[in-house]
Amino acid sequence: VSPRGAGYTFGQDISEQFNHTNGLMLVARAHQLTMEGYTWCHERNVVTVFSAPNYCYRCGNQAAILEVDEHHKYNFIQFDPAPRRGEPHVSRRAPDYFL
């Protein structure tokens, strides 16, 4: 179980086995903060995509969208949050509670 008790953690061996058993090239997962909008792990067997820029109006993170074409080529589109009038500039540092 993950440190937050909200799911399971797994290593590269499990992701490689899962992809092989299921005929997959990649597991694309979401809903975990990543400062650049996406993060590869497990030798590119798993990618985390996060689509909420400046999460909770205070994390300063980028967001991303993963595009996969008919030839299984990947392309990430990263974007910054839209400026909000009257809101202070947020640094690109993950708050301690996300580390």
C-alpha positions as CSV (number, residue, x, y, z in Angstrom):
1,V,0.0,0.0,0.0
2,S,1.2,3.5,-0.8
3,P,2.4,5.8,2.0
4,R,-1.0,7.7,1.9
5,G,-2.9,4.4,1.9
6,A,-4.6,5.4,-1.3
7,G,-3.2,2.8,-3.7
8,Y,-0.3,0.4,-4.3
9,T,3.3,1.1,-5.1
10,F,5.1,-1.2,-7.6
11,G,8.6,-1.4,-9.1
12,Q,10.0,-1.7,-12.6
13,D,9.9,-5.5,-12.5
14,I,6.1,-5.4,-12.0
15,S,5.5,-2.8,-14.7
16,E,7.6,-4.8,-17.2
17,Q,5.8,-8.0,-16.4
18,F,2.4,-6.3,-16.5
19,N,3.1,-4.8,-19.9
20,H,4.5,-8.0,-21.3
21,T,1.6,-10.2,-20.0
22,N,-1.0,-7.8,-21.4
23,G,0.8,-7.0,-24.7
24,L,1.2,-3.3,-23.8
25,M,4.0,-0.9,-24.6
26,L,3.2,1.6,-21.8
27,V,1.1,2.2,-18.8
28,A,-0.1,5.8,-18.8
29,R,-1.3,6.9,-15.4
30,A,-2.6,10.2,-14.0
31,H,-3.7,12.1,-10.9
32,Q,-0.3,12.5,-9.2
33,L,1.4,15.8,-9.1
34,T,4.4,16.1,-11.4
35,M,6.1,19.5,-11.8
36,E,6.8,19.3,-15.6
37,G,3.3,17.9,-16.4
38,Y,4.6,14.4,-17.1
39,T,7.2,12.0,-15.7
40,W,8.6,8.8,-17.1
41,C,9.6,6.0,-14.8
42,H,10.5,2.3,-14.9
43,E,12.7,2.6,-18.1
44,R,9.8,4.3,-19.9
45,N,7.3,1.5,-19.1
46,V,5.2,3.9,-17.1
47,V,4.4,7.6,-17.5
48,T,2.5,9.8,-15.1
49,V,0.6,12.7,-16.8
50,F,-0.8,15.5,-14.7
51,S,-3.3,17.9,-16.4
52,A,-3.9,20.5,-13.6
53,P,-1.5,23.4,-14.0
54,N,-0.6,25.3,-10.8
55,Y,-2.4,22.6,-8.7
56,C,-4.5,24.1,-5.9
57,Y,-3.4,27.5,-7.1
58,R,-0.1,27.1,-5.2
59,C,2.2,24.4,-6.7
60,G,3.5,26.2,-9.7
61,N,3.5,23.1,-11.8
62,Q,3.0,22.7,-15.5
63,A,0.3,20.5,-17.0
64,A,0.5,18.1,-19.9
65,I,-1.5,16.1,-22.4
66,L,-0.3,12.9,-23.9
67,E,-1.0,12.4,-27.6
68,V,-0.5,8.9,-29.2
69,D,-0.8,8.6,-32.9
70,E,-1.8,5.6,-35.0
71,H,1.8,4.5,-35.1
72,H,2.1,4.5,-31.3
73,K,4.4,7.6,-31.3
74,Y,4.1,9.7,-28.2
75,N,3.9,13.5,-28.0
76,F,3.4,15.5,-24.9
77,I,1.9,19.0,-25.0
78,Q,3.0,21.0,-21.9
79,F,1.3,24.1,-20.8
80,D,1.5,26.7,-18.0
81,P,-1.5,27.9,-16.0
82,A,-3.4,30.9,-17.3
83,P,-2.6,34.1,-15.4
84,R,-5.2,35.1,-12.8
85,R,-5.8,38.7,-12.1
86,G,-4.8,39.8,-8.6
87,E,-3.0,36.5,-7.9
88,P,0.6,36.5,-6.8
89,H,3.3,34.7,-8.9
90,V,3.8,31.1,-7.7
91,S,7.2,29.6,-7.7
92,R,7.7,26.2,-9.4
93,R,8.4,24.3,-6.2
94,A,6.4,21.4,-4.9
95,P,5.0,22.1,-1.4
96,D,6.4,19.8,1.3
97,Y,3.2,17.9,1.7
98,F,3.5,16.6,-1.9
99,L,7.1,15.3,-1.4
